[in-house]
Amino acid sequence: MVRTIELNDRQEQILKIVKERGPITGERIADELSLTRATLRPDLAILTMAGFLEARPRVGYFYTGKTGLQLLTERMKKLTVHDYQSIPVVVNESASVYDAIVTMFLEDVGTLFVVDHNSHLVGVLSRKDLLRASIGKQELESIPVSIIMTRMPNITICEQEDFLLEMAKELIDKQIDGIPVVKKVEEDEQIRYEVVGRLTKTNITRAFVDLTNGEIT
């Protein structure tokens, strides 16, 4: 685990020494700074784990030449959907539009995922879908969500192994609030999808905040 913080003066000195004289051993760096190897060890560990330095056995430390922004970008590219997905909120395709509105309000979400009797994904409901259905004199309690939902296969989906940055681009490009995280299930020689999570703009924002202020595994 590495905390993305500003480097202190001693760590900056270590980087300068390694950049100018690397490869260089930890003992030599300690001598340059008039410190013990034990005192220096935590700083070297932080710089190595953060990606500023590279350690090679029996050779020493190398300066990677990467800036803080480059390291931040590399970390972002490695994050997967699984790292930041949240719990999905689903409704059955037979549920009424009224029930869906109540569920969306109570769960405080912008998107509902619609499933069939086998709990397989069949559609998605957005705020716009429910608002559109609410306009007029229709009886919302008698209209099933299957009438107004966006149906498969016209739905953007993702899997837990997908990269977070790629799915963030999907959210932006398609101007949607959330994407169902699914697991493939083979049934009757056909591929179905079980909903195992959801990915939203809030999840993406949390990832950026963690990268700059928190700890990333």
N, C-alpha and C positions, 0 to 999 in steps of 0.2 A: 504494500500500500504506500502511495507517495502523495504527500500533500503539496499542492501546487502553490508554493509561497515564494516570496522574493528571497533571493540568496543573501546571506549575511556577509559581512566583510571578509571573514576567514574563508568562506566558500568561494568568494570572488577571487581571493588570493590564490587558492588552490587551482581554480580554473586557469588563471594567468600562468602559473608555473607549468601546468601540464600542457597548455597550449604552446608555450615557448620551448619546453624541454622534453616533451613526451616522445616516446614512451618513457615513463619514469615510475619507479617503485614507490610504494607508500612510505617506506623508510626514508628515502631521499627527500620526499615532500615534507615529511616531519622534520628532518634536519634543516631544510630551507626555512621553515617557520619556527624553528627552535621549540618544537613541541614533541611530546611523546607519541608513539604510534597509536597507543590506546586513546589518547585525547582526540586524535585526528580521525579515528575509525568511523565515528558516526557521520561526520561530514562527507567522507569518501563514499559511504554507503548511500547517503541521500543523493549526491551528485551522480552516482552510477545508476541508481534506480530511477532517477528522474530523466536519465538519458543524455546528460551533459558529458559524462565520461563513459568510457568503455574499459573494463578491466580484463586483462588477459593473464592467465596463470603463468608464473615464472618470467613474465615480460614486464608487466606494469600497467600503468594507466595511459589511455589515449584520450585526446580531446576529440569529440565527435564533430564539432563544428556546427552543431545545430542550435538555432536560436530558440528562445522560449516559445515563440509563436509556432515554429516548425514542430516542436515537441508536442504542443497542445493539439495541433492539427493531426499529428500521427495518432494520438490517443483517441481523438474523436472518431477517426476512421476505423478504429479497432472495436468500438463499442457495438454491441448487437442489440436487437430488439429485446431479447431475453433480459438484458441488463436493466431495462427501464419500462417494460410493459406493466400495465396495471390490470386490475380485475375487470373482466367484461361484464356488461349489463345486457342481458338478453330478454327477449319476449317471444312467446310462441306465435306462429303465423296465424293462429286462430284468435288471438287476443284482439280486442276492439281498439279502435283508434283512441277512444276515451281512456282506456286502461294504459295505453302506451304513453299518452300525455302525462298521466298521473305518475307513471314509473319514471319518466324522464325528469319530472319535477322533483320527485322524492330522492332520486339517486344523484341529482345535480350533474347530469351528463348531457352532451350535445348530440350523441349518436347512440341509437339502440341497434343491436344485432338481432335479427329475426331467425329463429330456428324452427325446424319441423319437429314431429313427434319423436324422432330419433336423435334430437339435439344436434342436428347437422345444419350448417349455415345455409339459409335460402334467400336472405335479403338483408337490407340495411335501411334504417329509418333515420332521417335527419330532422332537425328542427324545422327546416323549410317544408319537408314533406308533411309534418303534422300541422304546421300553420296553414298550409294550402288546403288541407282537408277540413280545417276548422272554419274556413271562410264559407259563408253560405248558410243554408238552413238544413244541412244534413244531420241525421241522427248519428252522432259519433259513437254511441254505444252499440250500434247495430252494424257498423262498418268494420270488417276485419282488416288488420294491418297489411295483409297480403295484397289488398287492392291498391294500396298507395306506395308500398315499399319499392326500393330499387332492387331488382332481382339479380341473382346469379345468372350468367357469368359476368354481368356488368358491374362488378364490384372489385375495388382494389383490396387485395388481401396481402398479408405477409406471414412469414414464419419466424420462429424464435431465432433461427440462425442468421436471418437477414441482417445486414448492417444498418445501424440506426441512421446514419447520414443519408443513405440511399432512400430510406422510407421518409425521411424529413423532406426530401426533394419531391416525393410523391404527394405528400400533404400539401405542399406549396403549389406544385404544378396543376393538381386537380382541384385545388381549392376546397378541400374537405376537412372536417374537424377530427375525424378519427378513422382508424383502419383496424379491422378485426385481425387478431393474431390467431392463426389456425394451425391445426395438425391434420395432415392427410390421413384419411381412413378409407380403406378399400372395402366396398360393399357391393355385392352382386356384379363383380367385375367392373365397377365404376368407382371413380375417385370422389369421395365426399370430404367435407371439411368440418372438423370439430373446433368450435371456438374455445381457445384457451387463454385469451387475453385481449387487451385493446391497447392501441398506440395512439396518442393524441398529441396535439401541439404542447400541451402542458408537460407531457413526458419528455419531449424534446428540450423544452426550456429547462427542465430540471437537470438534464444531462449537461447542458452548457454551464449551469450554475455550479454543479459538482466539479466540472473540469477546472473552473477558475478559482473556486473557493473551498472545495471539499476534497475528499479522498476518492481515488479511482482504483479499483482492484486491478 
